[in-house]
Amino acid sequence: MGCVLITGASGRIGGYLRTRLREPGRTLRLLDTAPAEAAAAGEDVEIMTGSVTDAAVLAEACAEADAVIHLAGHPREHTWREILTVNVDGTRTVLEAARRCGVPRVILASSGHVVGFRENEGILPADSSPRPDTYYGFGKAVLESLGSLYHSRFGMDVICVRIGACFPDVGNAHGMQLWLSPDDAGRLFEACLTAPEPGYRIVWGVSANTRGRCSPREAAELGYRAADDSERFAGTVPADDDSASAYLGGTLFVTTELGVPMR
Ligand SMILES: NC(=O)c1ccc[n+]([C@@H]2O[C@H](COP(=O)([O-])OP(=O)(O)OC[C@H]3O[C@@H](n4cnc5c(N)ncnc54)[C@H](O)[C@@H]3O)[C@@H](O)[C@H]2O)c1
């Protein structure tokens, strides 16, 4: 895998992957609207500044890339207009540029909020149909759907990762269920880059959490082996924390324009 374009590379997960996807002979091409840190000594990176909503920028960014990891966008609820412009149209611009440049594989950052209104009963398969809890979750459902279209029509490998909560620690009871450690994020995205002929897939992006609600099977089929478990943070979550609601999306994702708090 010679050149991997990472959109949204200056963000949190982009930073985790920048250090964890380094490999001899692999160039990481980092695109973001926000400036990226300069290359460290010996680091094989190319830094680009621009928006995923700009087709000309994406044409340049995808040229001779072997894979795209598309992280750029609003990482939580936003206005309808912004979700459509950045998260939906931006994703289409990325997929279309990848297709035109002949990039064979695109990995899309989806979210558990695609199924945020699914009830917390049992273990949820990775490809359960959308029940979004926000415009943000709706936008990620569209992202997955666009990925399916580009796979089926053009034969591109497209993997949608329904990332749970990717932070250094869990923060709350909801995070106990959905945590993806930074190191496991590295392992998972590496598996997404290297799995032979994945076709179109939706997988959960979570660690091996004892209290997990997300099926590990689909990501394991790509070769991902999670090594971390949120249980190590159990003592830090207050006993009266009710963020892990009856719904997978939890209680914390209060909406803006929709105007009503989560049930
Ligand atoms: N962190 C999590 O737990 C989590 C959970 C589920 C899904 N995700 C998804 O993963 C992705 C990365 O999340 P994150 O936590 O690193 O968020 P982040 O906000 O830290 O990073 C997103 C990056 O995208 C960039 N960006 C925004 N609009 C852009 C545009 N038009 N063109 C180019 N770059 C743009 C931002 O400057 C930022 O650096 C997002 O798509 C988010 O929805 C994250």
The ligand as a Gaussian input file, in Angstrom:
#p B3LYP/6-31G(d) Opt

LIG

0 1
 N      -14.077000      10.492000      17.683000
 C      -15.097000       9.655000      17.711000
 O      -15.366000       9.023000      18.728000
 C      -15.958000       9.408000      16.491000
 C      -17.068000       8.569000      16.621000
 C      -17.839000       8.287000      15.490000
 C      -17.485000       8.815000      14.269000
 N      -16.410000       9.656000      14.172000
 C      -16.111000      10.225000      12.851000
 O      -14.715000      10.135000      12.614000
 C      -14.281000      11.260000      11.872000
 C      -13.131000      11.937000      12.613000
 O      -13.581000      12.313000      13.912000
 P      -12.656000      13.095000      14.934000
 O      -13.117000      12.750000      16.301000
 O      -11.231000      12.914000      14.565000
 O      -13.131000      14.576000      14.631000
 P      -12.264000      15.923000      14.554000
 O      -13.227000      17.056000      14.571000
 O      -11.185000      15.890000      15.580000
 O      -11.585000      15.800000      13.110000
 C      -12.270000      16.101000      11.935000
 C      -11.322000      16.857000      11.040000
 O      -11.998000      17.138000       9.817000
 C      -11.574000      18.417000       9.391000
 N      -12.574000      18.961000       8.471000
 C      -13.809000      19.433000       8.761000
 N      -14.417000      19.859000       7.648000
 C      -13.544000      19.642000       6.629000
 C      -13.592000      19.858000       5.244000
 N      -14.665000      20.428000       4.647000
 N      -12.531000      19.495000       4.486000
 C      -11.416000      18.941000       5.065000
 N      -11.317000      18.743000       6.385000
 C      -12.354000      19.081000       7.165000
 C      -11.447000      19.239000      10.667000
 O      -10.604000      20.380000      10.469000
 C      -10.872000      18.205000      11.630000
 O       -9.450000      18.271000      11.658000
 C      -15.497000      12.155000      11.671000
 O      -16.055000      11.883000      10.410000
 C      -16.453000      11.704000      12.768000
 O      -17.807000      11.920000      12.419000
 C      -15.649000       9.965000      15.252000

